[in-house]
């Protein structure tokens, strides 16, 4: 999966403090284009949740703090 955050979302510049790259690549672990299209929304949501969690925790790279921020059930993406 490859998504250009800057062109997809004008507000994506907010991620620059925790992610300097404009593109983030993640494997969808399939060779089927149809299956990749099914998996893509969940993969994008996971990447955005991780970025939002990193913003919440600042520059902390400790796995526990980033996971805790990402796992907050009342936290919506983009809030």
C-alpha positions as CSV (number, residue, x, y, z in Angstrom):
1,X,0.0,0.0,0.0
2,X,1.3,3.4,-0.8
3,X,-0.6,6.6,0.0
4,X,0.6,10.1,-0.4
5,X,-0.6,11.8,2.8
6,X,0.0,15.3,1.6
7,X,-2.2,15.0,-1.5
8,X,-4.9,12.9,0.2
9,X,-5.6,15.1,3.1
10,X,-4.8,18.8,3.3
11,X,-4.6,18.4,7.1
12,X,-2.0,15.7,6.8
13,X,0.7,18.3,7.4
14,X,-0.1,17.9,11.0
15,X,1.8,14.5,10.9
16,X,5.0,16.1,9.8
17,X,6.2,16.4,13.4
18,X,6.1,12.6,13.9
19,X,6.4,11.3,10.3
20,X,8.7,13.2,7.9
21,X,7.8,11.0,4.9
22,X,5.0,12.0,2.5
23,X,4.4,8.3,1.5
24,X,4.1,5.4,3.9
25,X,4.3,1.9,2.5
26,X,2.6,-1.1,4.2
27,X,2.2,-4.6,2.8
28,X,-1.4,-5.8,2.5
29,X,0.0,-9.4,2.3
30,X,-1.9,-10.5,-0.8
31,X,-1.2,-10.8,-4.4
32,X,-4.9,-10.3,-5.3
33,X,-5.9,-6.8,-6.3
34,X,-9.5,-7.5,-5.3
35,X,-8.4,-8.6,-1.8
36,X,-6.0,-5.6,-1.6
37,X,-8.9,-3.2,-2.3
38,X,-10.9,-4.9,0.5
39,X,-8.0,-4.6,3.0
40,X,-7.0,-1.1,2.1
41,X,-9.4,0.9,4.2
42,X,-8.5,-1.0,7.4
43,X,-4.8,-0.6,6.6
44,X,-5.2,3.2,6.0
45,X,-7.2,3.5,9.3
46,X,-4.4,1.6,11.2
47,X,-1.7,3.9,9.8
48,X,-3.7,7.1,10.6
49,X,-4.5,5.7,14.1
50,X,-0.7,5.1,14.6
51,X,0.1,8.6,13.4
52,X,-2.6,10.2,15.6
53,X,-1.3,8.2,18.6
54,X,2.3,9.4,17.9
55,X,1.0,13.0,17.8
56,X,-0.8,12.4,21.1
57,X,2.3,11.1,22.8
58,X,4.7,13.5,21.1
59,X,7.9,12.1,19.8
60,X,7.8,9.1,22.3
61,X,8.8,5.9,20.5
62,X,8.2,3.7,23.6
63,X,5.9,0.9,22.3
64,X,3.7,0.9,25.4
65,X,2.9,4.6,25.2
66,X,2.1,4.6,21.5
67,X,0.0,1.5,21.8
68,X,-1.9,2.9,24.8
69,X,-2.8,6.1,22.9
70,X,-3.8,4.1,19.8
71,X,-6.0,1.7,21.8
72,X,-8.1,4.4,23.4
73,X,-11.7,3.3,22.3
74,X,-13.2,6.8,22.6
75,X,-10.6,8.4,20.3
76,X,-11.7,8.8,16.7
77,X,-9.3,9.3,13.8
78,X,-8.6,12.9,13.0
79,X,-9.7,14.2,16.3
